[in-house]
Amino acid sequence: MAFSTLPLSGIAFDQVDTAPGFTLGTQTFGSDGRLYVYAVAGAAISADDADCSVNATTFVVTASGGSYLAPNVDVPSGNYAWFSKASV
């Protein structure tokens, strides 16, 4: 399981929050070499969905046509989670 390489506490990349635990758009790097962004699901997103889009202004995630990977748990609409993509 990856962990944050930056000094942020309380990050669990596979945790889904019903209320925001971090500021939307917070970013960190994982020990797996991926860039993670904290965002809210605009619709239900399946575990490990590999084509998520993150709106760079609102940080709302949709499950279509993007380069972000959903966590390995389902994210219900309106819930918050960490979404990742390759950082290089």
C-alpha positions, -999 to +999 in steps of 0.1 A: +000+000+000+014+034-010+019+062+015+024+099+012+060+110+007+052+146+019+047+156+055+009+154+055-008+133+083-040+113+081-038+103+045-052+069+036-053+066-002-080+039-001-103+057+023-136+073+012-149+102+033-185+114+035-173+148+046-141+165+034-111+155+053-087+177+033-091+208+012-103+199-023-074+199-047-048+190-021-020+171-038+007+148-026+031+122-041+028+086-031+056+061-024+044+043-056+056+073-077+020+085-084+006+120-079-026+120-057-053+146-056-081+149-031-114+154-049-152+148-047-170+122-069-196+139-092-212+105-098-207+070-084-172+058-094-162+021-094-131+008-076-100+010-097-117+029-126-087+039-147-102+067-168-114+093-143-113+130-150-107+156-123-119+192-130-090+215-123-113+242-109-139+224-089-121+191-082-152+172-091-143+137-105-162+120-133-156+085-146-149+093-182-120+101-205-093+111-180-060+099-168-067+095-131-072+062-113-098+057-087-089+042-053-094+004-050-128+010-033-161+023-047-166+060-043-203+070-040-215+102-056-208+132-033-181+114-014-144+124-012-113+103-020-077+104-033-074+099-071-040+092-087-021+094-119+014+089-131+036+117-120+061+114-148 
